[in-house]
Amino acid sequence: MESQFGMSGYIYNNDYEWETVGQGIRRKIMGYNKDLMLVLVEFKKGSIGYVHKHYHSQVSYLITGSFEVTIGSEKKIQKAGDVYFLEPNVEHGVVALEDSSLIDVFAPHREDFVKK
């Protein structure tokens, strides 16, 4: 259900459309209010989530596949079941080593993801 602050209540995957956000990358906002947002993201093999930073806290849970994850100047390989957690304003990015998916959770919500 849509509320004045976003989406709440029971949310069904098939009720929302994918948004292409880069070459081989698509996302679907699955729920948010002003304080919190959950986003499903799928990557084709070789797709790049370029290094960037933002003022939001972020935790990402890798659902399928594997990624080379960059946090600051450090790179590590993570696979399905792994998590990375980011404090605000920490540079980070990913490269999909195979077709992969993850869940991103942001606090507060990413205003730039919400279409007006």
QUILIN-V884753 format. One record per backbone hydrogen bond with DSSP energy under -0.5 kcal/mol. NH is the residue of the N-H (numbers start at 1). CO is the residue of the C=O. If there is no record, write none. Layout:
[[NH	CO] [NH	CO]]
//
This chain:
[[3	6] [6	3] [7	32] [8	1] [15	12] [16	13] [19	27] [21	25] [22	25] [24	22] [25	22] [26	42] [27	19] [28	40] [30	28] [30	38] [31	38] [32	7] [33	36] [37	106] [38	31] [39	104] [40	28] [41	102] [42	26] [43	100] [44	24] [46	96] [47	44] [49	94] [50	48] [52	92] [57	107] [58	86] [59	105] [60	84] [61	103] [62	60] [62	82] [63	61] [63	101] [64	101] [67	78] [68	95] [69	67] [69	76] [70	93] [71	69] [71	74] [72	91] [74	71] [76	69] [78	67] [80	65] [81	62] [82	79] [84	60] [86	58] [89	54] [90	87] [91	89] [92	52] [93	70] [94	49] [95	68] [96	47] [97	66] [97	95] [98	66] [100	43] [101	64] [102	41] [103	61] [104	39] [105	59] [106	37] [107	57] [109	34] [111	109] [113	110] [114	110] [114	111] [115	113]]
//
